[in-house]
C-alpha cells in the first residue's frame, strides 16, 4: 500500500468589503472597461482593519475542517502560504494554530508569493508521506491591499485579499493514478528574475514593509512559458495528456495569462476554473479560493483529476496533480 495525502475538505474566507473597478477609477486614472479588457477582473475584496491574514486564514481553516467532517483536534500540522504575514514573526501559522485551539504538532509559514499554496501542498504532502504528520491544514492567505501603492494603476487594479484552505489527511492507495490524493507535484524557481516582481522594502534592507513593484510585460511573458512547461511536465511524467485532466485550477493572475497557457497546451476553456473576475489576484490564496469555489458549486467532484498550478515573484512556479 502507498501512503497518500488525500484532500479531505476545502474552505475559503473573503473580506466583507468589495471594491469594484468603478471604485478604483475614483482613486487612479483608469476605468472599468480598461481593467476588464486587460485583466478580466471586475472586482476584488479588500480587508478592513479587523481583518488580517491570520483571521482570514483561521476562518478558511474552520470551513475546510467542517467540509472534511473533522475538528481542530485532528490537526497536527499547519502550513500557511503568505507574503503578507500579520507580523514579521511569529509566523501567522502559529497565530492560526492558537486561534483554532491546537496545541500539538507544528505550524509554520511558507513564502513563495503566488506559488505559495502549490509549494505548501508539496511540503505538507512530503511531511505526511514520511509520517511526520497525519492531518494537515494547508492555507493560502493574503492581504495584498496592505502592500499596494494605490497611486500605481499598473498594480493596484490587479490584487485583492482573501484566504483558502485545504485539509490533507493520510490515506492509503495502491500506488497508481487511480488513488485518491496528491499524485504528483513539481516546484521550480529562478532568482535571476527577482526584480521583475518584488516588494521594495524589508526588515533587513529598508526597515519598512515596502510596496509591490512589477514589470508587467516581462512577468506575463515568463508566466505563460513557465506555467505551460510545469503543467506539461507534471502531466507527461504522470503518463497522462491534457485531455485526461478533468479540471485545471490555475493561479488567478490575469485572464490573458490563463488563455495563453490554455492555448499553448490545447486545454479546453470549459475545464479551467476562473474566479479572478470577482477576486482579482489574491496571490497564495488564489488557487485554494478557486478550488473551493469549484467544489462548492459542484463542478469538481470526488474522483476528478485536478491540476493546480501557479507562478509568483522570485520567480517561483509549480504544479500539483491530485485526484479529488
Secondary structure by P-SEA (a helix, b strand, c coil): ccccccccccccccccccccaaaaaacccccaaaaaacccccbbbbbcccccaaaaaaaaaaaaaaaaccccccccbbbbbccccccccccaaaaaaaaaccccccccccccccaaaaaaaaaaaaaaaaccccbbbbbbbbccccccccccccccccccccbbbbbbbbbcccccccccccccccccccccccccccccccccccccbbbbbbaaaaaaaaaaaaaaaaaaaaaaaaccccccccbbbcccccaaaaaaaaaaacccccccccccccccccccaaaaaaaaaaaaaccccccbbbbbcccccccccccccccc
